[in-house]
Amino acid sequence: MRWQGQTLDDADAAALPGLENRSGIVRSVTTPEFAGMTFHEVLAKSALNSVPGPSKMPFRWTINPYRGCSHACVYCLDPATLILCADGRQRALGALEVGDEVIGTVKQGSYRRYQKTRIEAKWQTTKPAFKVTLADGTTLTASGDHRFLTDRGWKHVTDAEVGQRPHLTVNNRLMGFGVGPSSENATLGRDYRRGYLAGIIRGDAAIFHGEYRVGKQTRKINSFRLALIDDEALTRAREYLELEGVKTHARQFAPATAKRRALNAIHTAAAMNVAAIEALVLTPASPSLEWHRGFLGGIFDAEGSCSRGILRISNKDPELLDLIGSSCDLLGVTHTRERASTNGVTDIRVTGGLPMRQRFFLVANPAITRKLDVVGSAVKTTADLRVVSIEPLDGDRELIDITTGTGDFIANGVISHNCFARGTHEYLDLDGGADFDTQVVVKTNVVDVLRRELRRGSWQHETVALGTNTDPYQRAEGRYRLMPGIIAALAESGTPISILTKGTLIRRDIPVLTEAARRVPIDVQMSIAMYDDELQRSIEPGTPSTQARLDTVRALTDAGFRVGVFLMPVLPHLTDSIAAIDEALRRIKESGADHVVYGALHLRAGVKPWFFRWLEREHPELLSSYRGLYPGSSAEAPKAYRQWLGRRMRPLIRVHGLEVQSEPEHDRIRGMRRVHVRATAATVVRPAAPMLF
């Protein structure tokens, strides 16, 4: 269904982004059972979908009662969460936009390193939230679905409502640098501005008072000059002075040379302005915390450096050195005063590694971004980021999430997972990111429409495949119960049925399937590609566990069905070893499955970039090999690899007493007409998100 000929009620049109100009009847429904999700109930004009044109698919007809998938993960954070941006600053999540550059991470060799990336999608939802508190004082407000990187891998904030998943517990250690008990940026109010001016002017400006004679007259000279190579700090100082009523002029102070960048300056020679500046930069009798923040920001822009992981502020003036030290103490920045050099310059060095450097940048908010760069730095967690508590918050919260190119971002100083956008929902003119997870389109009248179509004289009773786009037994089916009616309608019309799912909800319909099987052949396939729990959670978060699906196979076989398992996709170098295949087949056989359908990883054009990003993040050592196997626009593994896989698979399948059914062999098993669907979900991995039918 491509939405032709459907309209939206005016009251509900706004609830379905991207479909405002379509036609049809839609009722948008939310329920506490599916927090943060909206089900758009659509009256479809057709139920049976014909596979268009020449196709490699071994079936001609499908039914997709749902678009979008409630298996999918929805991660979200509080809008006030600070996100580390590419310029080194931390900004509130709510203030960021698509296209903004932020910092994510990539795995390079033995280390995960900070890397620039862009925001590719952003969305908002309302759902229950939890407050996670870390030992260093950092707090995070996030949904239970959100995932953070720990020293033991990615973990959700809380366990799943149904089943189990890796989740945070007390003493788990998050990765990153944290932000400590104070998670807010400097307010940049008047006290901050005056502190900043005191730091940058006392640190690097020149103020001169003098006299010179012209003939018999004596003229007084009053001048102020601040010269810097970084225009960011110069511009901020000039703006802050103007807010205090002091106007300055800008000019070039020294041209660029082969070894030095151009030096620009702001200056004034008005006695009134110079006097005002001298008054502004005096230390107040009782400076506020904001003044100290501003002072540190200004003195760092004037005299500070951050190179090779060392942050220093250098000066000769004992009064300024004492003021730097006391400001750091007040703001919780650990430091040490190093011995003066031969020229009398003393360094105050910030200690505590990246966590303390980032805290300094957060509280002081210096203007010069080149000094804040973390790109390329290794993720080495030295702050105490142990989880000390996870508390549910009252009511629902407005939460935000983003998609980035690296698949993660830095939230309140810790590494946070994000959702990948799914292209399949864009087929419906809906957003492929948030909408796929939260806007599930339901064809509520699909059973009635299907019965009408099956009564047509032109219907040839060809096998109908269910599960070729989105899973018919996703969680939403628990609410709408469309599958029992679909199964009954097909069986009553004498139409063979093929079902491919990774949802355990199919167990609910075993009595319906048993009754239908008395009339028509029913082919049931369970998609179970991963038998390593950690890998399964990484690639298919939000889906039932491998064991839960194997238990479902057992329930179906106990009910008399001959069930096949789609051991697809087989991932080169990840799941194609003899040990991995043998273990998978052992568990499949123990579940009671009758046969196995296998096939190598297939990467469609829209999925390939996402998979390679997942691979780069999780298994960078395999990137070069995968690029060789899937060069350019190639979607299939090379024929030589597929042949090699077959030579490895078939003997092992037979050893375990299972029937061999390779990917291209779809026609018959033991004389019964069966359709083994080469479905999107079974052959395509979508990184860090469920593989969807």
LINTA-V886195 format. One record per residue. PSI is psi as a letter, one per 30 degrees, with the letter a starting at -180 (999 if undefined). Layout:
BEGIN
{{PSI} {PSI}}
END
This chain:
BEGIN
{{k} {g} {g} {k} {g} {l} {l} {k} {k} {e} {f} {f} {e} {f} {f} {i} {k} {f} {g} {f} {g} {l} {l} {l} {k} {k} {k} {k} {k} {l} {k} {f} {f} {i} {k} {g} {k} {k} {k} {j} {j} {k} {j} {k} {f} {l} {e} {k} {k} {k} {j} {k} {a} {k} {k} {f} {k} {g} {l} {f} {k} {l} {k} {j} {f} {k} {k} {l} {k} {f} {f} {l} {k} {j} {k} {l} {l} {k} {f} {f} {k} {k} {k} {j} {l} {f} {g} {f} {l} {k} {l} {k} {e} {f} {f} {l} {l} {k} {f} {k} {k} {a} {k} {a} {l} {k} {k} {j} {b} {f} {k} {k} {l} {k} {k} {k} {l} {l} {k} {f} {l} {k} {l} {k} {l} {k} {l} {l} {l} {l} {j} {k} {k} {l} {f} {g} {f} {k} {k} {k} {j} {l} {l} {f} {f} {k} {k} {l} {k} {l} {f} {g} {a} {k} {k} {l} {e} {l} {l} {l} {e} {k} {a} {l} {l} {k} {l} {k} {l} {k} {f} {k} {j} {l} {k} {b} {f} {l} {f} {a} {f} {j} {g} {l} {l} {k} {f} {h} {a} {e} {e} {e} {e} {e} {e} {e} {e} {e} {e} {e} {e} {f} {e} {f} {l} {k} {k} {k} {k} {l} {k} {l} {k} {j} {b} {f} {k} {k} {k} {k} {k} {k} {k} {k} {k} {j} {k} {l} {f} {j} {f} {e} {e} {e} {e} {e} {e} {e} {e} {e} {e} {e} {f} {g} {g} {j} {k} {l} {l} {k} {l} {k} {e} {k} {l} {k} {a} {f} {f} {k} {l} {k} {k} {l} {l} {k} {l} {k} {g} {k} {e} {e} {e} {e} {e} {e} {e} {e} {e} {e} {g} {k} {k} {l} {e} {i} {k} {l} {e} {e} {e} {e} {e} {e} {e} {e} {e} {e} {e} {e} {e} {e} {g} {l} {l} {j} {k} {h} {g} {k} {k} {l} {k} {k} {l} {f} {j} {e} {e} {e} {e} {e} {e} {e} {e} {e} {e} {e} {e} {e} {g} {g} {j} {k} {l} {k} {k} {l} {k} {k} {l} {f} {g} {f} {k} {k} {k} {j} {k} {k} {l} {g} {a} {e} {e} {e} {e} {e} {e} {e} {e} {e} {e} {f} {h} {l} {f} {j} {f} {f} {f} {f} {k} {f} {k} {f} {k} {k} {j} {j} {j} {f} {l} {i} {h} {k} {k} {f} {l} {j} {k} {k} {l} {k} {l} {l} {k} {j} {l} {k} {l} {l} {k} {l} {f} {f} {g} {l} {l} {j} {j} {h} {g} {l} {k} {k} {l} {l} {k} {k} {k} {k} {f} {e} {f} {f} {f} {g} {g} {l} {k} {f} {d} {e} {e} {e} {f} {f} {i} {k} {k} {k} {i} {f} {g} {e} {e} {e} {e} {e} {e} {e} {e} {f} {f} {k} {f} {f} {k} {g} {h} {l} {k} {k} {k} {k} {g} {f} {d} {l} {k} {f} {h} {l} {e} {f} {f} {f} {e} {f} {h} {f} {e} {e} {e} {e} {e} {e} {e} {e} {e} {f} {f} {g} {j} {l} {k} {k} {k} {k} {l} {g} {k} {f} {f} {f} {e} {e} {g} {e} {e} {e} {e} {e} {e} {e} {f} {f} {e} {l} {k} {k} {j} {k} {k} {k} {j} {j} {e} {k} {g} {j} {e} {e} {e} {e} {e} {e} {e} {h} {k} {f} {l} {l} {l} {e} {e} {e} {e} {e} {e} {e} {e} {e} {e} {e} {e} {f} {f} {g} {k} {j} {k} {l} {k} {j} {i} {k} {k} {k} {j} {k} {f} {e} {g} {g} {l} {e} {e} {e} {e} {e} {e} {e} {e} {e} {e} {e} {e} {f} {f} {g} {l} {e} {l} {k} {k} {l} {l} {l} {k} {k} {j} {l} {e} {f} {f} {e} {e} {e} {e} {e} {e} {e} {e} {e} {e} {e} {i} {f} {f} {f} {e} {e} {e} {e} {e} {e} {e} {i} {l} {b} {g} {k} {f} {l} {l} {l} {e} {e} {e} {e} {e} {e} {e} {e} {f} {e} {e} {e} {e} {e} {e} {e} {e} {g} {g} {l} {k} {k} {j} {l} {e} {f} {j} {f} {d} {k} {k} {h} {f} {k} {k} {k} {j} {j} {k} {i} {l} {e} {e} {f} {f} {k} {k} {j} {k} {g} {l} {k} {k} {k} {999}}
END
